[in-house]
Amino acid sequence: MVIATTRHEARDGAEAVDVALALRPAVTTARAAARPEAPAIGQGRTGNIVATYRLGDRDAVDAAF
């Protein structure tokens, strides 16, 4: 964004903007983002899972079925 008081200053400011973009791998679903090999959402991160919440007793449910 360029803020200026005149059109000429705005044009000069816009011409001074230098944007560098880099292509990065992407995923399109939450399931794909949760895989260990998925690209991390931030630098220095090792994965995309923030928290895991489990409720209940898996052994009791398995025994009931």
C-alpha positions in Angstrom: 0.0 0.0 0.0 1.3 3.4 -0.9 0.0 6.6 0.8 0.9 9.9 -0.7 -0.5 13.4 -1.0 -0.1 13.7 -4.8 -0.6 11.4 -7.7 3.0 11.9 -8.7 4.3 10.9 -5.2 1.9 7.9 -5.3 3.3 6.7 -8.6 6.9 7.1 -7.4 6.1 5.2 -4.3 4.4 2.4 -6.2 7.4 2.1 -8.5 9.7 1.8 -5.5 7.8 -1.3 -4.2 9.7 -4.5 -4.7 7.8 -7.8 -4.1 9.6 -11.1 -4.0 7.4 -14.2 -4.2 8.5 -17.8 -3.8 6.4 -20.8 -4.9 5.8 -23.1 -2.0 4.1 -26.5 -1.9 0.4 -26.5 -0.8 -2.3 -28.8 0.4 -6.0 -28.3 -0.1 -7.6 -30.3 2.7 -7.2 -30.5 6.5 -6.6 -34.2 6.2 -3.7 -33.6 3.8 -2.3 -30.8 6.0 -2.3 -33.2 9.0 0.0 -35.7 7.4 3.6 -35.8 8.7 5.0 -35.1 5.2 2.8 -32.1 4.6 4.5 -28.7 4.3 4.5 -26.9 7.6 2.4 -23.7 7.9 5.2 -21.7 9.4 9.0 -21.6 9.5 10.6 -23.6 12.3 7.5 -25.8 12.7 7.7 -29.5 12.4 4.0 -30.1 11.6 0.6 -28.6 11.4 -1.1 -30.2 14.4 -1.6 -27.8 17.3 -3.4 -30.0 19.7 -4.9 -33.5 20.0 -8.0 -34.1 22.2 -9.2 -37.6 23.0 -12.3 -38.5 25.1 -13.5 -41.8 26.3 -12.0 -45.2 26.9 -11.0 -46.9 23.6 -10.6 -50.3 25.2 -14.1 -50.2 26.8 -15.7 -49.2 23.5 -13.8 -52.0 21.6 -14.9 -54.5 24.3 -18.5 -53.4 24.0 -18.6 -53.9 20.3 
